[in-house]
Amino acid sequence: MKRGSRTILCVAATTALWLVCVALTGGQAVPAQKPLMAEDVFKNVQVLKGIPADEFMGTMSVFSAALGESCETCHDGKDGWASYALDTIPLKRTARRMVTMMAAINQANFGGRQAVTCFTCHRGADRPRVTPSLADVYAEAPPEGPDESVRSSPGAPSPEQVLDKYLQAIGGAARLASLTSFVARGTSGGYGPEGDKRPVDIFAKAPAQRTTIIHTLDGDSTATFDGRAGWMAAPHRPVPVLGLTGGELDGARLDATLSFPAQIKEAFGGWRSGAVTTLNDRPAQVLQGTSPGGTLAKLYFDRDSGLLVRLVRFASSKVGRLPTQIDYADYRDVAGVKLPFRWTVTWLSGVDTFELTEVRPNVPIDAAKFAKPAPAAP
């Protein structure tokens, strides 16, 4: 197996159920209680002290993706999660020096702005390349990088025009206002010992409450956003119920808001229209916005139908931004509103595809469905 593939599978095995559900729920708000910090959960944390535990897990994904290495390169894993912080090999000491060096470069040269990250130099290799690649120089199409910034394009429709077309395409203001809740069932095609698909239940209530429950052989993996705070409960996690913070919480709010997109204009600020691009062999208009919590997002709308076909958002971490991409497809009518019945979530540690088989609109939902979940059953 190639090192890059091994990276994804290893990280997915340890964080998939946690991070994919984080990718599907969220918002920017101060949790009711102080979040668990990395040093509260993991042993021997040194240069990454003072960041929430969920962000700490995101930094591990950045390390893995940037270096093209798998978890066991630095962690023996013999004693479960605790051993993941033991100094088993010198590589972790080197990683600490690299993080310190990266922070010093950004502070000295970019005013502390995160201009240099792990990926800047490594780009999927354990050792940065020092010699230009002739293949890259003369390639017909240079590899496309994860450019999170959208430049305003002269002649592009205004963000308001694009969003108005989208809202009209999915049903219009009156029908959107009439959809106040839904309960859905379907499957998740992500990682897991049971193979291809796992049952999923989704509960959503306007304007921005959402709970996703993936039923796995090892127990339920539950992601909840109550309109202000978010949590993740999953089996085999270092924290049985983890409160979401920062970019993960902010991203969760965006996804919950898009369940009832009538408020999409208010969900972002600093709207910017980019150039038309090609997505799935079709022209797509790109918009960029920034959420109230500071999360940058790119939204791709099919130029002809007006439907949202892709969302890419970028959460911050100490060692680089964490991209999450959600591709929407198979829009169907639900109480006069078009909802995607299939979406694929791609993040640094893996890919998961959700497919709905049933959606029941405007049904009563017990408020307890959006409360802090109980720990996953062992």
Long-range contacts (C-beta under 8 A, 24 or more apart in sequence): 3-68, 3-69, 3-70, 4-68, 4-124, 6-70, 7-64, 7-65, 7-68, 7-69, 7-70, 8-349, 8-350, 9-70, 9-191, 10-64, 10-70, 10-71, 10-72, 11-60, 11-61, 11-64, 11-70, 11-71, 11-348, 11-349, 11-350, 12-190, 12-191, 12-349, 12-350, 13-191, 14-71, 15-57, 15-60, 15-61, 15-349, 16-190, 16-191, 16-192, 16-349, 16-350, 16-352, 17-190, 17-191, 17-192, 17-214, 17-216, 17-221, 17-234, 17-235, 18-57, 18-221, 18-232, 18-234, 18-237, 18-242, 19-57, 19-58, 19-61, 19-347, 19-349, 19-350, 20-188, 20-190, 20-214, 20-345, 20-347, 20-350, 20-352, 21-212, 21-214, 21-221, 21-222, 21-223, 21-232, 21-234, 22-54, 22-223, 22-232, 22-244, 22-248, 22-251, 22-252, 23-251, 23-255, 23-324, 23-326, 23-345, 23-347, 24-210, 24-212, 24-223, 24-252, 24-255, 24-345, 24-354, 25-210, 25-211, 25-212, 25-223, 25-224, 25-225, 25-230, 25-232, 25-244, 25-252, 25-255, 25-256, 26-225, 26-230, 26-244, 26-248, 26-249, 26-250, 26-251, 26-252, 26-253, 26-254, 26-255, 26-256, 27-208, 27-225, 27-227, 27-228, 27-229, 27-230, 27-249, 27-250, 27-252, 27-253, 27-254, 27-256, 27-293, 28-249, 28-250, 28-253, 28-291, 28-292, 28-293, 28-294, 28-295, 29-228, 29-229, 29-249, 29-253, 31-229, 31-243, 31-244, 31-245, 31-249, 32-229, 33-243, 35-243, 35-245, 36-239, 36-242, 36-243, 41-81, 41-238, 41-239, 42-81, 42-82, 42-84, 42-85, 42-238, 43-82, 43-85, 43-86, 44-85, 44-86, 44-87, 45-85, 46-96, 47-96, 47-99, 47-100, 48-99, 48-318, 51-317, 51-318, 52-245, 52-246, 53-238, 53-239, 53-242, 54-232, 54-242, 54-243, 54-244, 54-245, 54-246, 54-248, 55-245, 55-246, 55-247, 55-248, 55-317, 55-318, 58-247, 58-248, 58-315, 58-317, 58-322, 58-348, 59-317, 59-318, 59-319, 61-322, 61-347, 61-348, 61-349, 62-117, 62-118, 62-119, 62-317, 62-319, 62-320, 62-322, 62-348, 63-95, 63-118, 63-319, 64-348, 64-349, 65-119, 65-124, 65-348, 65-349, 66-117, 66-118, 66-119, 66-122, 66-123, 66-124, 66-319, 66-320, 67-118, 67-122, 67-124, 67-125, 67-126, 68-122, 68-124, 68-125, 68-126, 69-126, 81-238, 99-318, 99-319, 102-319, 103-318, 114-316, 114-320, 114-321, 117-319, 117-320, 117-321, 118-319, 118-320, 119-320, 146-323, 148-296, 148-298, 148-312, 148-314, 148-321, 148-323, 149-288, 149-296, 150-272, 150-274, 150-286, 150-287, 150-288, 150-298, 151-272, 151-274, 151-275, 152-272, 152-273, 152-274, 153-273, 153-274, 153-275, 153-276, 156-273, 156-274, 156-275, 156-276, 156-285, 157-273, 157-285, 158-273, 159-271, 159-272, 159-273, 159-287, 159-289, 160-265, 160-271, 162-273, 162-285, 162-287, 162-301, 162-306, 163-264, 163-265, 163-287, 165-301, 165-306, 166-261, 166-264, 166-301, 166-306, 166-307, 166-308, 167-261, 167-262, 167-264, 168-306, 169-305, 169-306, 169-307, 169-338, 170-261, 170-307, 170-331, 170-337, 170-338, 170-339, 171-336, 171-337, 171-338, 173-262, 175-335, 175-336, 175-337, 176-260, 176-261, 176-262, 176-337, 177-262, 178-335, 178-336, 178-337, 178-362, 179-206, 179-260, 179-334, 179-335, 179-336, 179-337, 179-361, 179-362, 180-205, 180-206, 180-260, 180-362, 181-205, 181-206, 181-361, 181-362, 181-363, 181-364, 181-365, 182-259, 182-334, 182-339, 182-359, 182-360, 182-361, 182-362, 182-363, 183-359, 183-360, 183-363, 183-365, 184-356, 184-358, 184-359, 184-360, 185-356, 185-357, 185-358, 186-341, 186-354, 186-355, 186-356, 186-357, 186-358, 187-354, 187-355, 187-357, 188-214, 188-352, 188-353, 188-354, 189-352, 189-353, 189-354, 189-355, 190-214, 190-350, 190-351, 190-352, 190-353, 191-350, 191-352, 192-216, 192-217, 193-217, 193-218, 200-354, 202-356, 203-365, 203-369, 203-370, 204-256, 204-259, 204-260, 205-365, 205-370, 206-259, 206-260, 206-262, 207-257, 207-260, 207-262, 207-263, 208-253, 208-256, 208-257, 208-259, 208-260, 208-263, 209-256, 209-370, 210-255, 210-256, 210-259, 210-370, 211-369, 211-370, 211-373, 218-376, 219-376, 219-377, 219-378, 220-376, 220-377, 221-376, 222-373, 222-376, 223-252, 224-369, 224-370, 224-371, 224-372, 224-373, 225-252, 225-253, 225-255, 225-256, 225-370, 226-370, 226-371, 226-372, 227-256, 227-370, 229-372, 231-372, 231-373, 233-373, 233-374, 233-375, 233-376, 234-376, 235-376, 235-377, 235-378, 237-376, 240-375, 240-376, 241-372, 241-373, 241-374, 241-375, 246-293, 246-315, 246-316, 247-293, 247-294, 247-295, 247-314, 247-315, 247-316, 247-317, 247-322, 248-315, 249-293, 250-291, 250-292, 250-293, 250-294, 250-295, 250-315, 251-295, 251-313, 251-315, 251-324, 253-291, 253-293, 254-291, 254-295, 254-297, 254-311, 254-313, 255-326, 258-308, 258-311, 261-308, 267-291, 268-297, 274-298, 276-303, 279-309, 279-310, 280-309, 284-309, 284-310, 307-331, 307-338, 322-347, 322-348, 323-347, 323-348, 330-355, 332-359, 334-359, 334-361, 335-361, 335-362, 337-361
